Amino acid sequence: MSNYRITKNNHNRGMAAVMSLVLPGVGQVYTGRWVWALFFFIFTPGFWLGTGGMLGWVFHIWSAWHAWKSCK
């Protein structure tokens, strides 16, 4: 038996988090949360560019955390 937690809809939490860590919003697409995906697709690069990298990492980490949590 695997130690990986698989949700009811067969989404792997770790996979969703890694996908959003690589490209914010992709984990939300994977879990079917399209509105959140659009939010992270737009705001994460905006904060990276708009603040010179000061707040972009916050949205990047938040995106990964949100994708991980949305697989419950």
Secondary structure as GFF3:
##gff-version 3
##sequence-region A 1 72
A	DSSP	alpha_helix	13	22	.	.	.	ID=ss1
A	DSSP	alpha_helix	26	31	.	.	.	ID=ss2
A	DSSP	alpha_helix	34	50	.	.	.	ID=ss3
A	DSSP	alpha_helix	56	69	.	.	.	ID=ss4
###
